[in-house]
Every structure is written in structure tokens, then in C-alpha cells.
Amino acid sequence: MSSFWSWWITIISVGNILACYWLIKWASKPRPGEAATGDVTGHKWDENLEEYNNPLPRWWLWMFYGTIIFGLVYLALYPGLGNWQGYLGWSSTGQYQKEMEQARQKYDPIFAAFASKPIEELARDPAALKVGERLFLNYCASCHGSTATGAPGFPNLTDNDWLWGGDPEAIKTTILDGRQGAMPAWGDALGPDGVDKVAEYVLSLSGRQHDAEKAAAGKEIFQNMCAACHGPDGKGNPAMGAPNLTDNVWLYGGSPGAIRQTITKGRNGRMPAHRDFLGENKVHVLAAYVYSLSQR
């Protein structure tokens, strides 16, 4: 914050507190011609509702003074006056770091003990699974759902269909470093007719109802334009995150219309990396929980 804005905030803050003190003193001071204490002021409403000149109770008045004193003491001890950090040197960042350090001292040994065991073993350990489930609900459920069954664009983690591989180390790598999936848009290159033919061929790969003539024409286009990622047989490529098109699992929907839209406009999916945020030991336990979901 620049010095100008720092001084601006300081003057406004202190000025408002002093103005409150002045207002109380001004309002409490008797004035010439004012009705005596306890007498009516001459103001009347609704024929018989009169205003009396009665001061605030002393305890109420001192409560106002107390809030003014509290405000000044608070601004002296804590940040609130521009760049002034307060005599105590408190900050929200410092408080957060202190709490995180306390948490690390308490929980790091627990996660370190789990990290010394293979993921396959942890996937059968009830204690580790309870910890992994809490991590999942806190950091993963917003996308994959509390039951891990996913949603359109977010994979179901309870089946055995994996875009980037479902072995323990592949799952751990996905959580640690994230994944970036990209299906290019082919609408301009293929045109509506070409998109329709490829969509029919894709439907045929999973044994769905399709137009055989269009599917035959779409197969040739598929081999030229799509096989590089999905493979000549359409079974996908985990190294690239290209899905298997021969099963009936669809990340963005498997209706004919959804498939055409995917081919026409493409898809972009991102799994964020959690290495810096959670650390490798926590991810190790989380990966064990995710792995266990597909082994039940």
C-alpha cells in the first residue's frame, strides 16, 4: 500500500473515532433555552405523545466511551491503520502459518507412517482408509462427488475405467501432478456430414445402435483423424488420456448428440495438481483411498 493511502486510512479511522467522542460530548452539553432535565421539550406527536429532556443513563454513556477506548487500543495493537502492523505484530498470514506448523507437528508423523507402506497395503487398512476418505471429502468431492461416482466431465472413480491408468502409482501421479486432457475440435475440418459419420462409427465401436452405411464411411475418417490418440481399434491410450471408445463409459455423455458435440467442439478437462498443497505423504494416503474405491 502506498504511503498516501496508508495516511488516508489512518486519518479517516482515527478521525472517525475522535468525531464520535466529540459528538457524545457535544450532545451531552446543556444549551441556553433548553428545557430543564426531566421537563418536556415541547415536542408532541399523536396529540399526547411528548418528549422529555432526559439524558442517557450513565452506564450507557460510559459504554460509548468504552467502545472508543477499545477502538484506540485495538488499532494500536493490531493492523488497521494503513501500513501500521500494530505493536503485537499480528497478521492473518502469521496466524495461519502458526496453526499450520502446529498441525504439521501433530499430523506429519501419522502420514509419514502411512507413507512407508505400499498403496496396495493401505487400501486394505481401515485406519488409512478413514484418513483417506476425509481427505477425499475435503479436496476431491466438489468435483467427483461425495460418493466418487463423478459427474459429466468428472470421472467416476468407483469403476475400472481410467483415462490415465488405474494402477496405484498412476493414480498417485495424477493427484500429485494433475492432468490436462484436450480433445481437439473437428467441426471445421470434417463438416457436419463428416462429424455425423464419425459419430456413427464411434457408436458402433461400443455396440450401440447406429447407421451401418455412415459408420463404414466414418471408420475411414476415424483411422485418418482419430486413431493417433484413440488407437486404430478405438481402445484409447492411457499415456495421452485418450478414452476407450469401445466400452459404454462416457465422460461427457454417450448420447448421439453428446458424441457429435464432442467431435464438433472438442473437450478440455483439467485435474489440478495437489503436490504443493497436500504434499506427497498425504497424497499417498489419498491415492490408496481412491484405489480402494475401484477394488470393492
N, C-alpha and C positions, 0 to 999 in steps of 0.2 A: 504494500500500500504506500502511495506517495505521501510525503510529509504534509502536503496541502490537505489531502483527505483525512489524514490522521488528526491534524489540528482541527479540522472542520467537525469531525465526530466528537472529539474531546470537548470542544466549546459547546456544541449542541447538547451533549449529555450532561455536563456539569451545569450549564446554564439552565436546563430544564429543572434540575434538582433545586438549584437556588431559587428559581422562579416559584416553585411550589412552596418553599419556605416563606418567601416574600408574600405570596398570596394568602397564606394562613395568617401571618402577622397583620396584613392589611385588613383582612376580613374580620379579625378579632378586635380591631381598634375602634373605640366608640367615636361617633361623629356628632358635631353640633346639630341640634334639631331632631336627633334620632329619639325614638320612643325609649323610655327607661326600660331596664331589664324587667321582664315579666308583664309589661303593658302591651296592649295591642298596637300594631303598627299603622292601622287604618286601612289595611288591605282586606277586602272582603269578597268572598265568592259564594254563589248559590244562596244569597240572602243572609245566611247566618254562619258561614264558614269564615272565621277570622284568623289572621296571622298574628302570633305573639312574638315578641322580641326575646327569644330565649337562646342563650349561647349553647354551643355544643358541649356535651358532658366533658369534664376534664380528662377522663380516661380515653375518650375518643380523640381528643385533641393531641394527647401525648402519643397515641398510636400513630397519628400522622407524622409527628416529629420522629418517632422511632423508625418509620419506613425511610425517612430522609437520611437518618444516620446510617441505617443498614445499607442504603444505596451507595453512600460515600465510602463506607468501609469495604463493601464488595468490590467497587471499582478500583480501590487501592490494592486489594489483594489478588484480584483475578483480572484477566484480559477483558477489556470493554471500552477502553479509551484509545481508539486508533491503534497505533503500534505498541502501546504500553502493554507489557506482558504480565504486570502485576508482581507484587513482592514475593508471592509464593511460587512464581514461575510455572504455574499450571497451564497445561494445554490439553485439548482433546486427543491430539496425537500422542502426547506423552502418557496420558491415561490409558489409551488403547495399547500402547507398547508395553506398559507395565502389566496390564491384565493378560496380554498375550504371553509375556515372559512367565508369569505365574502359571498359566495354563500349560506352557511347554514343560515346565519343571514337573508338573503333576502328571501329564499325559504322555509325554515323549517316551518315557521308559516302557509304557504299555505298548505303544505302537512299535517300538524297537524290538520288543519280544516277539510280536506278531511277524515283523519283517524278517526274522531269522528262519521262519518256516515257509515251505513252498506254498504257492497259492492253492494247489490241489488239496493239501492238508488242511489249510484254513477253511476251505469250502465245506469241510465236514466238522468244523469246530463251532459248536453253538455259541460260545462266548465271542469268537471273532465275527460270526455272522450277525450277532446283535449289534456290535460296533459298526460293522459294515452297513447294516440296514439304516442306522441313524445317519451315517454319512450320506447314504444314497438319498434319504428323505430330505436332508438339508440342501444338498447340492445338485441332485440329479432329477428329483421328482417333478420339478417345474416343467421339464421337457418330456421326460419319459413316462410321467405319471407315477402315482404312489404305488401302483401295482406293477410298474415296469413294463406294462403292455404297450406303451408308446401311443402315438397319435400320428395323423398324416404329416409326414416329413420328419418324424422322430421314431427311430426303430423300436420294435418290440424286442425286449431283452430276455424274454422268457422262452423263446423258441430256439431253434438251432440254425437260424438263417442269419449269417453275419456278412456284412459288406466288406469288412477289413480283416476277417478271420476271427474265429471264436475260441482259439486256444488261450490259456491263461496269460501268456506273455503278450499276445496280440491285444487282448483286452486291456492289459496294464498300459501298453504303449499308447493305445487310443485315449485312455483317460489322462495319461501324463502329458502327451504332446498334442492331443487334439487331432482332428481330421478335417480335411477340406474336400468335399465332393462337388464335382461340377459335371453336369450333363449339358453339352452344347445345344443350342437351339438350331434345329434343322429346317424350320419352316420356310425360310427364304430359299435355301438350297434345293429342297425337294418339291416345294409347292404343295398345295392341298391334295392333289392326286397322289403324289409320292408319299406324303405323310400317311394317307389313308391306306396305301398298300403296305407300308412298313408296319403300321399298327395291326393290320390283319395278320401279318406274318408273326408278329410278337404274340398275338392272341393264340395262334396255332402252336407256338412253342410250349405253352402250358396246357395244351389240350382243350382250350376254350372253343366255343362256337365261333366260327369265322367264315369268311368268304374265301373258298379254296383258290379261285382264279386270282383274286387280288393278292392272296398270301403267296402264291407262286411267284408273282411279279415282285412282291415285296422282299422275297428271300434274296434275290439278286442284289437289290439295293442294300439290304442289310449286310451282305457279305462285303460290299464295297465301302459302306459308310459306317457301319456299327461294329463289325467283327473285331476291329482293332482293340476295342475296350471290352466288349461283352463276350468275345471269343466266337469262333466260327459256329459253334454249337449253341451259343446263347447262354452258356452256363456261368458267365461272369468271370471276374478276375479280382480276387481279394487284394492283390498288390496295388490296384488302382481304385478300389472301392466300387468297381462296376458290378451291379447286382446280377444275380442269376435270374434269367427271364423264363426258365423252364419250369419253375415251381409256381405256386399260387400265392406268393408273398409279395406285396406291393407297398413300397414306402410312401408313395404319393397317390395311391389309389389304383385299382386294377380294372376299373370300368373302361369300355372302349373310348369314352370321351376323355377320361383322365390320361389314358395312354397317348391319345392323339395330342393332348395339350402338352404332355411331357416331351414328345418328339418335336412339336412345333416350337415351343418356347424355351425348352431346356429346364434344368433344375439346378439349384445351388444350395448345398447343405453344409453347415459348419458345426463341428463338435469342438467347443472351446477347450484349450489346454488347461490342465489343473496342476501342473508340476510346481509352478511358483506359488500357487495359492495353498494347496494342500500338502505338498511335499511328498517324497517318494514313499515313505513309510505308511502314511495314511492311504495313499493310492493303492498300495499293496493290499491292504485290508479291503478297500472298496472293490478292487478288481476281483478279490476272492468272493465277495458277496454277489457281484454281477455274474461271475462264472457259475456260481451255485444255482442261479435262477434257471439256467438252461439245462441243469443236470437233474432236476427234480422229476 
